[in-house]
Amino acid sequence: SFNAICQTIHSHAFAKSPYPLILSIEQHCSEGNLRRQADMLREIFGDSLLRPDCDAQGNLVLDQHGNPAGSLPTPEEGKHRIICKSKL
């Protein structure tokens, strides 16, 4: 299951290297299931999950090109962090 996979990744993510782990997830599910997956990612990975900037209402902050604002950390800054990239 998605939950079991995330638990396993969390348990072993930085066993060999402290540098950022990039998860590339291609999702083919309903909006409700996407939300459940996002909740699982936040719950399982906690503070190690790199999250984009959001405003006070929880909306994603976008730059002038419609991309999430801010930049990715350098490998040194991203140690012990998980970056999740998804394709819907």
PDB file of N, CA, C and O in Angstrom:
ATOM      1  N   SER A   1       0.836  -1.187   0.000  1.00  0.00           N
ATOM      2  CA  SER A   1       0.000   0.000   0.000  1.00  0.00           C
ATOM      3  C   SER A   1       0.883   1.255   0.000  1.00  0.00           C
ATOM      4  O   SER A   1       2.071   1.198   0.318  1.00  0.00           O
ATOM      5  N   PHE A   2       0.285   2.362  -0.356  1.00  0.00           N
ATOM      6  CA  PHE A   2       1.015   3.632  -0.386  1.00  0.00           C
ATOM      7  C   PHE A   2       1.585   3.949   0.996  1.00  0.00           C
ATOM      8  O   PHE A   2       2.728   4.387   1.118  1.00  0.00           O
ATOM      9  N   ASN A   3       0.782   3.724   2.027  1.00  0.00           N
ATOM     10  CA  ASN A   3       1.216   3.978   3.396  1.00  0.00           C
ATOM     11  C   ASN A   3       2.430   3.130   3.756  1.00  0.00           C
ATOM     12  O   ASN A   3       3.401   3.649   4.307  1.00  0.00           O
ATOM     13  N   ALA A   4       2.390   1.848   3.456  1.00  0.00           N
ATOM     14  CA  ALA A   4       3.500   0.937   3.780  1.00  0.00           C
ATOM     15  C   ALA A   4       4.776   1.339   3.032  1.00  0.00           C
ATOM     16  O   ALA A   4       5.872   1.282   3.591  1.00  0.00           O
ATOM     17  N   ILE A   5       4.631   1.739   1.785  1.00  0.00           N
ATOM     18  CA  ILE A   5       5.785   2.180   0.996  1.00  0.00           C
ATOM     19  C   ILE A   5       6.410   3.416   1.645  1.00  0.00           C
ATOM     20  O   ILE A   5       7.629   3.491   1.797  1.00  0.00           O
ATOM     21  N   CYS A   6       5.578   4.381   2.026  1.00  0.00           N
ATOM     22  CA  CYS A   6       6.091   5.603   2.655  1.00  0.00           C
ATOM     23  C   CYS A   6       6.762   5.289   3.989  1.00  0.00           C
ATOM     24  O   CYS A   6       7.799   5.870   4.310  1.00  0.00           O
ATOM     25  N   GLN A   7       6.185   4.378   4.766  1.00  0.00           N
ATOM     26  CA  GLN A   7       6.787   3.991   6.055  1.00  0.00           C
ATOM     27  C   GLN A   7       8.173   3.381   5.833  1.00  0.00           C
ATOM     28  O   GLN A   7       9.115   3.685   6.565  1.00  0.00           O
ATOM     29  N   THR A   8       8.292   2.527   4.827  1.00  0.00           N
ATOM     30  CA  THR A   8       9.573   1.883   4.521  1.00  0.00           C
ATOM     31  C   THR A   8      10.603   2.915   4.069  1.00  0.00           C
ATOM     32  O   THR A   8      11.755   2.882   4.500  1.00  0.00           O
ATOM     33  N   ILE A   9      10.183   3.826   3.205  1.00  0.00           N
ATOM     34  CA  ILE A   9      11.086   4.889   2.749  1.00  0.00           C
ATOM     35  C   ILE A   9      11.558   5.710   3.945  1.00  0.00           C
ATOM     36  O   ILE A   9      12.746   6.009   4.069  1.00  0.00           O
ATOM     37  N   HIS A  10      10.629   6.071   4.821  1.00  0.00           N
ATOM     38  CA  HIS A  10      10.974   6.878   5.996  1.00  0.00           C
ATOM     39  C   HIS A  10      11.988   6.157   6.892  1.00  0.00           C
ATOM     40  O   HIS A  10      12.899   6.781   7.437  1.00  0.00           O
ATOM     41  N   SER A  11      11.824   4.866   7.035  1.00  0.00           N
ATOM     42  CA  SER A  11      12.716   4.077   7.892  1.00  0.00           C
ATOM     43  C   SER A  11      14.132   3.963   7.339  1.00  0.00           C
ATOM     44  O   SER A  11      15.088   3.848   8.106  1.00  0.00           O
ATOM     45  N   HIS A  12      14.279   3.993   6.005  1.00  0.00           N
ATOM     46  CA  HIS A  12      15.578   3.718   5.390  1.00  0.00           C
ATOM     47  C   HIS A  12      16.136   4.857   4.546  1.00  0.00           C
ATOM     48  O   HIS A  12      17.204   4.710   3.951  1.00  0.00           O
ATOM     49  N   ALA A  13      15.442   5.980   4.480  1.00  0.00           N
ATOM     50  CA  ALA A  13      15.785   7.055   3.549  1.00  0.00           C
ATOM     51  C   ALA A  13      17.222   7.546   3.654  1.00  0.00           C
ATOM     52  O   ALA A  13      17.854   7.817   2.634  1.00  0.00           O
ATOM     53  N   PHE A  14      17.739   7.662   4.848  1.00  0.00           N
ATOM     54  CA  PHE A  14      19.051   8.278   5.008  1.00  0.00           C
ATOM     55  C   PHE A  14      20.071   7.316   5.615  1.00  0.00           C
ATOM     56  O   PHE A  14      21.031   7.735   6.261  1.00  0.00           O
ATOM     57  N   ALA A  15      19.848   6.039   5.397  1.00  0.00           N
ATOM     58  CA  ALA A  15      20.760   5.020   5.944  1.00  0.00           C
ATOM     59  C   ALA A  15      22.149   5.112   5.305  1.00  0.00           C
ATOM     60  O   ALA A  15      23.152   4.868   5.976  1.00  0.00           O
ATOM     61  N   LYS A  16      22.217   5.455   4.035  1.00  0.00           N
ATOM     62  CA  LYS A  16      23.505   5.496   3.322  1.00  0.00           C
ATOM     63  C   LYS A  16      24.013   6.897   3.045  1.00  0.00           C
ATOM     64  O   LYS A  16      25.217   7.105   2.892  1.00  0.00           O
ATOM     65  N   SER A  17      23.110   7.853   2.980  1.00  0.00           N
ATOM     66  CA  SER A  17      23.512   9.220   2.638  1.00  0.00           C
ATOM     67  C   SER A  17      22.579  10.212   3.317  1.00  0.00           C
ATOM     68  O   SER A  17      21.374   9.973   3.390  1.00  0.00           O
ATOM     69  N   PRO A  18      23.117  11.324   3.817  1.00  0.00           N
ATOM     70  CA  PRO A  18      22.271  12.333   4.446  1.00  0.00           C
ATOM     71  C   PRO A  18      21.638  13.297   3.431  1.00  0.00           C
ATOM     72  O   PRO A  18      20.808  14.128   3.799  1.00  0.00           O
ATOM     73  N   TYR A  19      22.027  13.185   2.170  1.00  0.00           N
ATOM     74  CA  TYR A  19      21.579  14.160   1.171  1.00  0.00           C
ATOM     75  C   TYR A  19      20.120  13.957   0.786  1.00  0.00           C
ATOM     76  O   TYR A  19      19.575  12.873   0.994  1.00  0.00           O
ATOM     77  N   PRO A  20      19.476  14.982   0.228  1.00  0.00           N
ATOM     78  CA  PRO A  20      18.040  14.933  -0.050  1.00  0.00           C
ATOM     79  C   PRO A  20      17.639  13.716  -0.880  1.00  0.00           C
ATOM     80  O   PRO A  20      18.352  13.283  -1.786  1.00  0.00           O
ATOM     81  N   LEU A  21      16.490  13.195  -0.536  1.00  0.00           N
ATOM     82  CA  LEU A  21      15.895  12.092  -1.278  1.00  0.00           C
ATOM     83  C   LEU A  21      14.754  12.682  -2.102  1.00  0.00           C
ATOM     84  O   LEU A  21      13.894  13.380  -1.566  1.00  0.00           O
ATOM     85  N   ILE A  22      14.747  12.404  -3.394  1.00  0.00           N
ATOM     86  CA  ILE A  22      13.682  12.905  -4.263  1.00  0.00           C
ATOM     87  C   ILE A  22      12.764  11.752  -4.612  1.00  0.00           C
ATOM     88  O   ILE A  22      13.193  10.760  -5.202  1.00  0.00           O
ATOM     89  N   LEU A  23      11.496  11.885  -4.244  1.00  0.00           N
ATOM     90  CA  LEU A  23      10.481  10.903  -4.609  1.00  0.00           C
ATOM     91  C   LEU A  23       9.746  11.428  -5.830  1.00  0.00           C
ATOM     92  O   LEU A  23       9.251  12.555  -5.821  1.00  0.00           O
ATOM     93  N   SER A  24       9.672  10.630  -6.867  1.00  0.00           N
ATOM     94  CA  SER A  24       8.934  10.998  -8.071  1.00  0.00           C
ATOM     95  C   SER A  24       7.710  10.106  -8.137  1.00  0.00           C
ATOM     96  O   SER A  24       7.822   8.899  -8.355  1.00  0.00           O
ATOM     97  N   ILE A  25       6.550  10.698  -7.951  1.00  0.00           N
ATOM     98  CA  ILE A  25       5.307   9.937  -7.853  1.00  0.00           C
ATOM     99  C   ILE A  25       4.389  10.317  -9.004  1.00  0.00           C
ATOM    100  O   ILE A  25       4.082  11.493  -9.202  1.00  0.00           O
ATOM    101  N   GLU A  26       3.954   9.322  -9.759  1.00  0.00           N
ATOM    102  CA  GLU A  26       2.955   9.540 -10.814  1.00  0.00           C
ATOM    103  C   GLU A  26       1.630   9.012 -10.289  1.00  0.00           C
ATOM    104  O   GLU A  26       1.488   7.819 -10.022  1.00  0.00           O
ATOM    105  N   GLN A  27       0.671   9.902 -10.144  1.00  0.00           N
ATOM    106  CA  GLN A  27      -0.592   9.558  -9.497  1.00  0.00           C
ATOM    107  C   GLN A  27      -1.734   9.510 -10.497  1.00  0.00           C
ATOM    108  O   GLN A  27      -1.912  10.406 -11.323  1.00  0.00           O
ATOM    109  N   HIS A  28      -2.501   8.434 -10.392  1.00  0.00           N
ATOM    110  CA  HIS A  28      -3.692   8.259 -11.235  1.00  0.00           C
ATOM    111  C   HIS A  28      -4.855   7.911 -10.308  1.00  0.00           C
ATOM    112  O   HIS A  28      -5.318   6.771 -10.275  1.00  0.00           O
ATOM    113  N   CYS A  29      -5.316   8.909  -9.559  1.00  0.00           N
ATOM    114  CA  CYS A  29      -6.404   8.647  -8.627  1.00  0.00           C
ATOM    115  C   CYS A  29      -7.277   9.888  -8.480  1.00  0.00           C
ATOM    116  O   CYS A  29      -6.967  10.954  -9.013  1.00  0.00           O
ATOM    117  N   SER A  30      -8.362   9.728  -7.751  1.00  0.00           N
ATOM    118  CA  SER A  30      -9.315  10.820  -7.568  1.00  0.00           C
ATOM    119  C   SER A  30      -8.720  11.925  -6.691  1.00  0.00           C
ATOM    120  O   SER A  30      -7.706  11.723  -6.023  1.00  0.00           O
ATOM    121  N   GLU A  31      -9.363  13.088  -6.705  1.00  0.00           N
ATOM    122  CA  GLU A  31      -8.900  14.203  -5.879  1.00  0.00           C
ATOM    123  C   GLU A  31      -8.912  13.827  -4.399  1.00  0.00           C
ATOM    124  O   GLU A  31      -8.011  14.203  -3.651  1.00  0.00           O
ATOM    125  N   GLY A  32      -9.924  13.093  -3.987  1.00  0.00           N
ATOM    126  CA  GLY A  32     -10.001  12.657  -2.594  1.00  0.00           C
ATOM    127  C   GLY A  32      -8.825  11.777  -2.209  1.00  0.00           C
ATOM    128  O   GLY A  32      -8.264  11.923  -1.123  1.00  0.00           O
ATOM    129  N   ASN A  33      -8.451  10.865  -3.095  1.00  0.00           N
ATOM    130  CA  ASN A  33      -7.307   9.996  -2.812  1.00  0.00           C
ATOM    131  C   ASN A  33      -5.985  10.773  -2.866  1.00  0.00           C
ATOM    132  O   ASN A  33      -5.053  10.461  -2.125  1.00  0.00           O
ATOM    133  N   LEU A  34      -5.906  11.774  -3.732  1.00  0.00           N
ATOM    134  CA  LEU A  34      -4.717  12.630  -3.759  1.00  0.00           C
ATOM    135  C   LEU A  34      -4.544  13.338  -2.414  1.00  0.00           C
ATOM    136  O   LEU A  34      -3.433  13.447  -1.895  1.00  0.00           O
ATOM    137  N   ARG A  35      -5.650  13.811  -1.868  1.00  0.00           N
ATOM    138  CA  ARG A  35      -5.603  14.485  -0.567  1.00  0.00           C
ATOM    139  C   ARG A  35      -5.180  13.515   0.537  1.00  0.00           C
ATOM    140  O   ARG A  35      -4.396  13.874   1.416  1.00  0.00           O
ATOM    141  N   ARG A  36      -5.701  12.287   0.490  1.00  0.00           N
ATOM    142  CA  ARG A  36      -5.315  11.285   1.481  1.00  0.00           C
ATOM    143  C   ARG A  36      -3.819  10.971   1.380  1.00  0.00           C
ATOM    144  O   ARG A  36      -3.139  10.820   2.394  1.00  0.00           O
ATOM    145  N   GLN A  37      -3.315  10.874   0.142  1.00  0.00           N
ATOM    146  CA  GLN A  37      -1.889  10.614  -0.044  1.00  0.00           C
ATOM    147  C   GLN A  37      -1.055  11.776   0.504  1.00  0.00           C
ATOM    148  O   GLN A  37      -0.033  11.558   1.156  1.00  0.00           O
ATOM    149  N   ALA A  38      -1.488  12.996   0.241  1.00  0.00           N
ATOM    150  CA  ALA A  38      -0.768  14.174   0.750  1.00  0.00           C
ATOM    151  C   ALA A  38      -0.762  14.164   2.278  1.00  0.00           C
ATOM    152  O   ALA A  38       0.258  14.467   2.899  1.00  0.00           O
ATOM    153  N   ASP A  39      -1.899  13.815   2.883  1.00  0.00           N
ATOM    154  CA  ASP A  39      -1.964  13.727   4.340  1.00  0.00           C
ATOM    155  C   ASP A  39      -0.991  12.672   4.861  1.00  0.00           C
ATOM    156  O   ASP A  39      -0.309  12.898   5.861  1.00  0.00           O
ATOM    157  N   MET A  40      -0.923  11.520   4.188  1.00  0.00           N
ATOM    158  CA  MET A  40      -0.004  10.461   4.596  1.00  0.00           C
ATOM    159  C   MET A  40       1.445  10.926   4.498  1.00  0.00           C
ATOM    160  O   MET A  40       2.241  10.671   5.402  1.00  0.00           O
ATOM    161  N   LEU A  41       1.790  11.605   3.408  1.00  0.00           N
ATOM    162  CA  LEU A  41       3.154  12.103   3.241  1.00  0.00           C
ATOM    163  C   LEU A  41       3.517  13.048   4.384  1.00  0.00           C
ATOM    164  O   LEU A  41       4.600  12.941   4.961  1.00  0.00           O
ATOM    165  N   ARG A  42       2.615  13.972   4.710  1.00  0.00           N
ATOM    166  CA  ARG A  42       2.881  14.922   5.797  1.00  0.00           C
ATOM    167  C   ARG A  42       2.997  14.205   7.142  1.00  0.00           C
ATOM    168  O   ARG A  42       3.875  14.516   7.947  1.00  0.00           O
ATOM    169  N   GLU A  43       2.105  13.244   7.376  1.00  0.00           N
ATOM    170  CA  GLU A  43       2.096  12.525   8.654  1.00  0.00           C
ATOM    171  C   GLU A  43       3.348  11.649   8.821  1.00  0.00           C
ATOM    172  O   GLU A  43       3.975  11.650   9.880  1.00  0.00           O
ATOM    173  N   ILE A  44       3.697  10.915   7.784  1.00  0.00           N
ATOM    174  CA  ILE A  44       4.815   9.969   7.873  1.00  0.00           C
ATOM    175  C   ILE A  44       6.166  10.676   7.856  1.00  0.00           C
ATOM    176  O   ILE A  44       7.030  10.372   8.679  1.00  0.00           O
ATOM    177  N   PHE A  45       6.358  11.610   6.935  1.00  0.00           N
ATOM    178  CA  PHE A  45       7.658  12.256   6.787  1.00  0.00           C
ATOM    179  C   PHE A  45       7.841  13.470   7.699  1.00  0.00           C
ATOM    180  O   PHE A  45       8.971  13.875   7.968  1.00  0.00           O
ATOM    181  N   GLY A  46       6.748  14.045   8.170  1.00  0.00           N
ATOM    182  CA  GLY A  46       6.817  15.165   9.111  1.00  0.00           C
ATOM    183  C   GLY A  46       7.701  16.297   8.626  1.00  0.00           C
ATOM    184  O   GLY A  46       7.599  16.739   7.482  1.00  0.00           O
ATOM    185  N   ASP A  47       8.574  16.762   9.515  1.00  0.00           N
ATOM    186  CA  ASP A  47       9.433  17.911   9.201  1.00  0.00           C
ATOM    187  C   ASP A  47      10.498  17.611   8.154  1.00  0.00           C
ATOM    188  O   ASP A  47      11.103  18.535   7.609  1.00  0.00           O
ATOM    189  N   SER A  48      10.735  16.334   7.865  1.00  0.00           N
ATOM    190  CA  SER A  48      11.743  16.023   6.844  1.00  0.00           C
ATOM    191  C   SER A  48      11.196  16.268   5.432  1.00  0.00           C
ATOM    192  O   SER A  48      11.969  16.349   4.478  1.00  0.00           O
ATOM    193  N   LEU A  49       9.885  16.383   5.297  1.00  0.00           N
ATOM    194  CA  LEU A  49       9.270  16.643   3.989  1.00  0.00           C
ATOM    195  C   LEU A  49       9.421  18.115   3.639  1.00  0.00           C
ATOM    196  O   LEU A  49       8.942  18.985   4.366  1.00  0.00           O
ATOM    197  N   LEU A  50      10.086  18.392   2.529  1.00  0.00           N
ATOM    198  CA  LEU A  50      10.245  19.767   2.068  1.00  0.00           C
ATOM    199  C   LEU A  50       8.916  20.213   1.475  1.00  0.00           C
ATOM    200  O   LEU A  50       8.415  19.607   0.528  1.00  0.00           O
ATOM    201  N   ARG A  51       8.353  21.271   2.035  1.00  0.00           N
ATOM    202  CA  ARG A  51       7.044  21.747   1.583  1.00  0.00           C
ATOM    203  C   ARG A  51       7.167  23.142   1.006  1.00  0.00           C
ATOM    204  O   ARG A  51       7.957  23.953   1.489  1.00  0.00           O
ATOM    205  N   PRO A  52       6.379  23.425  -0.040  1.00  0.00           N
ATOM    206  CA  PRO A  52       6.429  24.765  -0.654  1.00  0.00           C
ATOM    207  C   PRO A  52       5.835  25.813   0.278  1.00  0.00           C
ATOM    208  O   PRO A  52       5.131  25.490   1.234  1.00  0.00           O
ATOM    209  N   ASP A  53       6.133  27.076  -0.020  1.00  0.00           N
ATOM    210  CA  ASP A  53       5.592  28.186   0.762  1.00  0.00           C
ATOM    211  C   ASP A  53       4.086  28.295   0.538  1.00  0.00           C
ATOM    212  O   ASP A  53       3.599  28.168  -0.585  1.00  0.00           O
ATOM    213  N   CYS A  54       3.355  28.534   1.636  1.00  0.00           N
ATOM    214  CA  CYS A  54       1.908  28.723   1.555  1.00  0.00           C
ATOM    215  C   CYS A  54       1.549  30.016   2.282  1.00  0.00           C
ATOM    216  O   CYS A  54       2.267  30.459   3.179  1.00  0.00           O
ATOM    217  N   ASP A  55       0.421  30.617   1.879  1.00  0.00           N
ATOM    218  CA  ASP A  55      -0.038  31.823   2.557  1.00  0.00           C
ATOM    219  C   ASP A  55      -0.821  31.436   3.814  1.00  0.00           C
ATOM    220  O   ASP A  55      -0.912  30.256   4.155  1.00  0.00           O
ATOM    221  N   ALA A  56      -1.382  32.432   4.497  1.00  0.00           N
ATOM    222  CA  ALA A  56      -2.084  32.193   5.758  1.00  0.00           C
ATOM    223  C   ALA A  56      -3.302  31.277   5.598  1.00  0.00           C
ATOM    224  O   ALA A  56      -3.703  30.612   6.554  1.00  0.00           O
ATOM    225  N   GLN A  57      -3.886  31.236   4.408  1.00  0.00           N
ATOM    226  CA  GLN A  57      -5.041  30.379   4.149  1.00  0.00           C
ATOM    227  C   GLN A  57      -4.637  28.981   3.682  1.00  0.00           C
ATOM    228  O   GLN A  57      -5.497  28.137   3.433  1.00  0.00           O
ATOM    229  N   GLY A  58      -3.334  28.736   3.563  1.00  0.00           N
ATOM    230  CA  GLY A  58      -2.867  27.421   3.123  1.00  0.00           C
ATOM    231  C   GLY A  58      -2.750  27.287   1.618  1.00  0.00           C
ATOM    232  O   GLY A  58      -2.516  26.190   1.111  1.00  0.00           O
ATOM    233  N   ASN A  59      -2.909  28.393   0.893  1.00  0.00           N
ATOM    234  CA  ASN A  59      -2.791  28.353  -0.565  1.00  0.00           C
ATOM    235  C   ASN A  59      -1.326  28.443  -0.971  1.00  0.00           C
ATOM    236  O   ASN A  59      -0.549  29.183  -0.368  1.00  0.00           O
ATOM    237  N   LEU A  60      -0.963  27.696  -1.984  1.00  0.00           N
ATOM    238  CA  LEU A  60       0.393  27.687  -2.503  1.00  0.00           C
ATOM    239  C   LEU A  60       0.771  29.072  -3.023  1.00  0.00           C
ATOM    240  O   LEU A  60       0.011  29.681  -3.775  1.00  0.00           O
ATOM    241  N   VAL A  61       1.928  29.564  -2.632  1.00  0.00           N
ATOM    242  CA  VAL A  61       2.429  30.856  -3.113  1.00  0.00           C
ATOM    243  C   VAL A  61       3.138  30.598  -4.443  1.00  0.00           C
ATOM    244  O   VAL A  61       4.051  29.775  -4.517  1.00  0.00           O
ATOM    245  N   LEU A  62       2.712  31.305  -5.492  1.00  0.00           N
ATOM    246  CA  LEU A  62       3.258  31.117  -6.832  1.00  0.00           C
ATOM    247  C   LEU A  62       4.056  32.339  -7.271  1.00  0.00           C
ATOM    248  O   LEU A  62       3.784  33.464  -6.850  1.00  0.00           O
ATOM    249  N   ASP A  63       5.048  32.094  -8.126  1.00  0.00           N
ATOM    250  CA  ASP A  63       5.813  33.204  -8.687  1.00  0.00           C
ATOM    251  C   ASP A  63       5.085  33.738  -9.918  1.00  0.00           C
ATOM    252  O   ASP A  63       3.980  33.294 -10.229  1.00  0.00           O
ATOM    253  N   GLN A  64       5.706  34.692 -10.621  1.00  0.00           N
ATOM    254  CA  GLN A  64       5.050  35.323 -11.772  1.00  0.00           C
ATOM    255  C   GLN A  64       4.797  34.356 -12.927  1.00  0.00           C
ATOM    256  O   GLN A  64       4.012  34.665 -13.825  1.00  0.00           O
ATOM    257  N   HIS A  65       5.453  33.182 -12.919  1.00  0.00           N
ATOM    258  CA  HIS A  65       5.270  32.203 -13.988  1.00  0.00           C
ATOM    259  C   HIS A  65       4.296  31.090 -13.598  1.00  0.00           C
ATOM    260  O   HIS A  65       4.085  30.149 -14.364  1.00  0.00           O
ATOM    261  N   GLY A  66       3.707  31.198 -12.411  1.00  0.00           N
ATOM    262  CA  GLY A  66       2.764  30.193 -11.947  1.00  0.00           C
ATOM    263  C   GLY A  66       3.421  28.982 -11.305  1.00  0.00           C
ATOM    264  O   GLY A  66       2.763  27.965 -11.086  1.00  0.00           O
ATOM    265  N   ASN A  67       4.701  29.076 -11.005  1.00  0.00           N
ATOM    266  CA  ASN A  67       5.426  27.992 -10.343  1.00  0.00           C
ATOM    267  C   ASN A  67       5.495  28.276  -8.842  1.00  0.00           C
ATOM    268  O   ASN A  67       5.423  29.431  -8.423  1.00  0.00           O
ATOM    269  N   PRO A  68       5.637  27.217  -8.029  1.00  0.00           N
ATOM    270  CA  PRO A  68       5.770  27.461  -6.588  1.00  0.00           C
ATOM    271  C   PRO A  68       6.917  28.431  -6.298  1.00  0.00           C
ATOM    272  O   PRO A  68       8.004  28.314  -6.863  1.00  0.00           O
ATOM    273  N   ALA A  69       6.653  29.383  -5.414  1.00  0.00           N
ATOM    274  CA  ALA A  69       7.662  30.395  -5.064  1.00  0.00           C
ATOM    275  C   ALA A  69       8.795  29.755  -4.271  1.00  0.00           C
ATOM    276  O   ALA A  69       8.639  28.681  -3.691  1.00  0.00           O
ATOM    277  N   GLY A  70       9.924  30.430  -4.259  1.00  0.00           N
ATOM    278  CA  GLY A  70      11.079  29.936  -3.521  1.00  0.00           C
ATOM    279  C   GLY A  70      11.896  28.999  -4.379  1.00  0.00           C
ATOM    280  O   GLY A  70      11.480  28.603  -5.468  1.00  0.00           O
ATOM    281  N   SER A  71      13.046  28.657  -3.883  1.00  0.00           N
ATOM    282  CA  SER A  71      13.907  27.772  -4.649  1.00  0.00           C
ATOM    283  C   SER A  71      14.217  26.534  -3.827  1.00  0.00           C
ATOM    284  O   SER A  71      14.046  26.518  -2.608  1.00  0.00           O
ATOM    285  N   LEU A  72      14.669  25.516  -4.504  1.00  0.00           N
ATOM    286  CA  LEU A  72      15.058  24.300  -3.806  1.00  0.00           C
ATOM    287  C   LEU A  72      16.341  24.562  -3.029  1.00  0.00           C
ATOM    288  O   LEU A  72      17.168  25.378  -3.439  1.00  0.00           O
ATOM    289  N   PRO A  73      16.501  23.876  -1.919  1.00  0.00           N
ATOM    290  CA  PRO A  73      17.732  24.064  -1.147  1.00  0.00           C
ATOM    291  C   PRO A  73      18.922  23.435  -1.870  1.00  0.00           C
ATOM    292  O   PRO A  73      18.758  22.578  -2.738  1.00  0.00           O
ATOM    293  N   THR A  74      20.113  23.875  -1.496  1.00  0.00           N
ATOM    294  CA  THR A  74      21.312  23.217  -2.008  1.00  0.00           C
ATOM    295  C   THR A  74      21.364  21.827  -1.377  1.00  0.00           C
ATOM    296  O   THR A  74      20.681  21.583  -0.382  1.00  0.00           O
ATOM    297  N   PRO A  75      22.153  20.919  -1.929  1.00  0.00           N
ATOM    298  CA  PRO A  75      22.274  19.602  -1.304  1.00  0.00           C
ATOM    299  C   PRO A  75      22.669  19.673   0.177  1.00  0.00           C
ATOM    300  O   PRO A  75      22.166  18.900   0.992  1.00  0.00           O
ATOM    301  N   GLU A  76      23.561  20.593   0.518  1.00  0.00           N
ATOM    302  CA  GLU A  76      23.962  20.738   1.926  1.00  0.00           C
ATOM    303  C   GLU A  76      22.790  21.197   2.789  1.00  0.00           C
ATOM    304  O   GLU A  76      22.579  20.679   3.885  1.00  0.00           O
ATOM    305  N   GLU A  77      22.026  22.177   2.287  1.00  0.00           N
ATOM    306  CA  GLU A  77      20.874  22.692   3.037  1.00  0.00           C
ATOM    307  C   GLU A  77      19.750  21.660   3.122  1.00  0.00           C
ATOM    308  O   GLU A  77      18.930  21.699   4.039  1.00  0.00           O
ATOM    309  N   GLY A  78      19.720  20.749   2.170  1.00  0.00           N
ATOM    310  CA  GLY A  78      18.648  19.770   2.102  1.00  0.00           C
ATOM    311  C   GLY A  78      18.943  18.450   2.789  1.00  0.00           C
ATOM    312  O   GLY A  78      18.180  17.494   2.648  1.00  0.00           O
ATOM    313  N   LYS A  79      20.035  18.385   3.528  1.00  0.00           N
ATOM    314  CA  LYS A  79      20.367  17.133   4.207  1.00  0.00           C
ATOM    315  C   LYS A  79      19.197  16.668   5.079  1.00  0.00           C
ATOM    316  O   LYS A  79      18.580  17.451   5.801  1.00  0.00           O
ATOM    317  N   HIS A  80      18.918  15.365   4.982  1.00  0.00           N
ATOM    318  CA  HIS A  80      17.846  14.712   5.758  1.00  0.00           C
ATOM    319  C   HIS A  80      16.464  15.261   5.414  1.00  0.00           C
ATOM    320  O   HIS A  80      15.562  15.258   6.252  1.00  0.00           O
ATOM    321  N   ARG A  81      16.301  15.732   4.174  1.00  0.00           N
ATOM    322  CA  ARG A  81      14.998  16.227   3.714  1.00  0.00           C
ATOM    323  C   ARG A  81      14.508  15.350   2.566  1.00  0.00           C
ATOM    324  O   ARG A  81      15.302  14.779   1.818  1.00  0.00           O
ATOM    325  N   ILE A  82      13.209  15.257   2.445  1.00  0.00           N
ATOM    326  CA  ILE A  82      12.582  14.497   1.369  1.00  0.00           C
ATOM    327  C   ILE A  82      11.836  15.469   0.473  1.00  0.00           C
ATOM    328  O   ILE A  82      11.019  16.262   0.941  1.00  0.00           O
ATOM    329  N   ILE A  83      12.124  15.400  -0.812  1.00  0.00           N
ATOM    330  CA  ILE A  83      11.475  16.242  -1.818  1.00  0.00           C
ATOM    331  C   ILE A  83      10.542  15.344  -2.607  1.00  0.00           C
ATOM    332  O   ILE A  83      10.967  14.329  -3.159  1.00  0.00           O
ATOM    333  N   CYS A  84       9.288  15.713  -2.660  1.00  0.00           N
ATOM    334  CA  CYS A  84       8.298  14.918  -3.374  1.00  0.00           C
ATOM    335  C   CYS A  84       7.882  15.668  -4.624  1.00  0.00           C
ATOM    336  O   CYS A  84       7.396  16.797  -4.554  1.00  0.00           O
ATOM    337  N   LYS A  85       8.076  15.033  -5.762  1.00  0.00           N
ATOM    338  CA  LYS A  85       7.670  15.616  -7.051  1.00  0.00           C
ATOM    339  C   LYS A  85       6.598  14.693  -7.585  1.00  0.00           C
ATOM    340  O   LYS A  85       6.742  13.471  -7.546  1.00  0.00           O
ATOM    341  N   SER A  86       5.531  15.272  -8.079  1.00  0.00           N
ATOM    342  CA  SER A  86       4.455  14.404  -8.572  1.00  0.00           C
ATOM    343  C   SER A  86       3.961  14.841  -9.932  1.00  0.00           C
ATOM    344  O   SER A  86       4.053  16.004 -10.323  1.00  0.00           O
ATOM    345  N   LYS A  87       3.438  13.863 -10.629  1.00  0.00           N
ATOM    346  CA  LYS A  87       2.817  14.092 -11.925  1.00  0.00           C
ATOM    347  C   LYS A  87       1.392  13.596 -11.794  1.00  0.00           C
ATOM    348  O   LYS A  87       1.142  12.439 -11.457  1.00  0.00           O
ATOM    349  N   LEU A  88       0.460  14.501 -12.068  1.00  0.00           N
ATOM    350  CA  LEU A  88      -0.959  14.140 -11.948  1.00  0.00           C
ATOM    351  C   LEU A  88      -1.516  13.702 -13.268  1.00  0.00           C
ATOM    352  O   LEU A  88      -2.696  13.361 -13.357  1.00  0.00           O
TER     353      LEU A  88
END
